[in-house]
Amino acid sequence: MTENVAARAEEAAFLADMPAVLGPRAMAALAAINAALGLGYAGVDFGLAPERRRAVLRSQPRMVLQSPGPDPIWDYRRAPIRPAPWRAVKALLIAKAAAKDFAAPGCG
């Protein structure tokens, strides 16, 4: 990636607008995988064949989003990556708080 300008441009487009890059069929497949996993936060490594068919490589219940290095070539990664885990944590906490069986410690 460091020396591949085209790959960085492709990744930047993906991070800026994933649904537009992947298309509705792949987005529906990812939504189905998400529903099947039933987790608040997970990762899916996948690729798309040229005819837009997906190839799932693996899914896992945890995924590390590594902060990009200080080189300016990675600036396009900073904004999309920084809040991603926190959005997932926030959504999980909101869902748990709304669940009927949730009770915070000391609250009943």
SULQUILIN-V194939 format. One record per residue. RES is the residue in three letters. SS is DSSP state (H for helix, E for strand, - for the rest). D_CENTER is the distance of its C-alpha to the mean C-alpha in Angstrom with 1 decimal. Layout:
res->(RES:RES)
ss->(SS:SS)
d_center->(D_CENTER:D_CENTER)
This chain:
res->(MET:THR:GLU:ASN:VAL:ALA:ALA:ARG:ALA:GLU:GLU:ALA:ALA:PHE:LEU:ALA:ASP:MET:PRO:ALA:VAL:LEU:GLY:PRO:ARG:ALA:MET:ALA:ALA:LEU:ALA:ALA:ILE:ASN:ALA:ALA:LEU:GLY:LEU:GLY:TYR:ALA:GLY:VAL:ASP:PHE:GLY:LEU:ALA:PRO:GLU:ARG:ARG:ARG:ALA:VAL:LEU:ARG:SER:GLN:PRO:ARG:MET:VAL:LEU:GLN:SER:PRO:GLY:PRO:ASP:PRO:ILE:TRP:ASP:TYR:ARG:ARG:ALA:PRO:ILE:ARG:PRO:ALA:PRO:TRP:ARG:ALA:VAL:LYS:ALA:LEU:LEU:ILE:ALA:LYS:ALA:ALA:ALA:LYS:ASP:PHE:ALA:ALA:PRO:GLY:CYS:GLY)
ss->(-:-:-:-:H:H:H:H:H:H:H:H:H:H:H:H:-:H:H:H:H:H:-:H:H:H:H:H:H:H:H:H:H:H:H:H:H:-:-:-:-:-:E:E:E:E:E:E:-:-:-:-:-:E:E:E:E:E:E:E:-:-:-:-:-:-:-:-:-:-:-:H:H:H:H:H:H:H:H:H:H:H:-:H:H:H:H:H:H:H:H:H:H:H:H:H:H:H:-:-:-:-:-:-:-:-:-:-)
d_center->(19.2:21.7:24.4:22.6:22.5:21.5:18.4:17.4:18.2:16.1:13.0:14.1:14.5:11.0:9.5:12.3:12.0:9.5:11.7:14.8:13.9:12.9:15.5:16.1:16.8:13.5:11.6:14.2:13.7:10.0:11.3:14.1:12.2:10.4:14.0:15.6:13.7:14.5:12.5:11.2:8.4:7.6:6.3:7.7:9.6:11.4:13.8:15.8:19.5:21.6:22.5:18.8:18.9:15.9:16.3:14.1:14.7:13.4:11.3:11.7:11.9:10.8:8.8:10.3:9.0:12.5:14.1:15.7:19.4:22.0:22.9:22.6:21.1:17.7:18.1:15.7:12.8:14.0:13.4:9.7:8.9:11.6:10.8:7.1:8.6:11.6:10.3:9.2:12.6:14.4:13.4:14.4:17.6:18.5:18.2:20.3:22.7:23.2:23.9:27.6:27.8:26.2:28.8:28.2:30.5:33.9:33.3:35.0)
